[in-house]
Amino acid sequence: MSAPPNGVRLATCYATGPITGWTPVPDMAEPAPLIEASGLVKRFGTLVANDHVDLVVQPGEVHALLGENGAGKSTLVKMLYGLLQPNGGRILWNGEAVSLPNPKAARALGIGMVFQHFSLFDAMTVAENVALALDDDEPVPTIAARLEEVSRAYGLPLDPSAEAWRLSVGERQRIEIVRCLMQDPKLLILDEPTSVLTPQEAEGLFETLRRIRAEGRAVLYISHKLEEVRSICEAATILRHGKVVARTDPRTESAARLAALMVGAEIAHVRHEAIEATGPVRLSVAGLSLPAPSTHGTALKNIRLDVRGGEILGIAGVAGNGQDELFSALSGEQLAPRADLIVIDGVAVGRDDINQRRRRGAAFVPEERLGHATAPRFTLSENALVAGHAANGFVRGGFIDKAKTLGWVDAVTKAFDVRKGPRDPEAKALSGGNLQKFVVGRELLRTPGVLVVAQPTWGVDAGAASLIRQALVCLLYTSPSPRD
């Protein structure tokens, strides 16, 4: 019996009675990666956002793309989706070099993306927003019926007729996810998809991802929730300062180890010294009831709470159950029926607007950082002025003190490690996590007596989350006494 020919891998042999020969099977070559980034470079002026980045995602793989805020993750995936064009390197799809001049070209190949920041038209319905993202002429009523079916099947229920502006942040995120799933992608790019989902909603999404993987499709998964990454991803590429610093199987790493690889150092634990005695009540809500602001809103019914100096009070609940309405009432964006229903430092403020409450020493950080907490096309100093003109001394004698607003931006940048290119960029130019650090820092730097903050660590890396939590704890010890 002769040996198999050179260059042919022996796979099996067949015998009929005595073995008389080999039946060779041709080589089974390794399949080409579904998508590959080879030496990708992206510059914004003098800033190198991606520095010769290599990334390989196989069919049927859930691949994590990890890195601290500003590491270049969003820039990389925007090139893979055709939103940005690389300055160097190439992209291969199924082993062949491709050009992706726009998202439509990416979708034609089978690449879908769910963005970290919502790309919705608030005045349109859920179905109309989905229709805009589809590249065919399917009638909106047909899309609405399919949307309802798909969203229900994936455990992300949506009302196709609801207007987007009336929905909670969690419900808006569902639109983005379902809209992408309806395009039947071969590669699904998810940028912080669970940041505003409840654990139950997130688990429903994970089941969807497992189904997608079983169908041979791939997922490129960006998240700062490292336990999620360890649970559902079998490969990870880690970026730091625009460069690949590690490739690993996250299932074999601890969350602390992954975080250290992302930031280049061990993550500090939040230090929380015990406060011997809490102070007087600084924020009081006494039986606040408000009607739903819209058909899809939530009514507040007899809300009662007291927060004392030295306390952090948590408000928990499934998205869409009144958190937004409560924040609006506390901040003065929606006024209470009577002044005495909301009291700050002994002063009834229920009928005061947000600026009057800020003058009383209160500060507010809303859930949605881009659009609510900041105006996307305003610079950081302009956003600081809008939020702080009533209480920060940015306006004197009717004139804006530009030097002081810029100085405030510089102080927040230094204290909260806000990474950006120019000194005073537009808000939309920052990565999501860096914008979050700016928004939180902008308010905390005032050392307010009362701080109302929604989702303070939404979409930030482990290091930034630790920094923000530590700053919140430190506020307990530095907050000034009630103001006259």
Disulfide bonds with the S-S distance in Angstrom:
none
